[in-house]
């Protein structure tokens, strides 16, 4: 994960997740701070994009249907926002659906 050019995280639920340093920095956190900031959706995605973000998770990941790529606006620690794109990939770990995300900031 640490060698990826993208920010990356694995998300099982509000208690079990992990991210790389690049993702934590993108949102202005340390890895430790990021892991202790549940709930993920409400903390890191602007309110206007949360329903769309959740819908992609429920349809694509919850049913292990297919990877999906979409854009959203992220929220940094200081409250500023930025445009981002994620590749959300469904995988299973010990029988649980897990969201594997690759996140990149969109310049502009």
Secondary structure, 3 states (H helix, E strand, C coil): CCCCCCEEEEECCCCCEEECHHHHHHCCCCHHHHHCCCCHHHHHECHHHHHHHHHHHHHHHCCCCCCEEEEEEEECCCCCEEEEEEEEEEEEECCEEEEEEEEEECCC
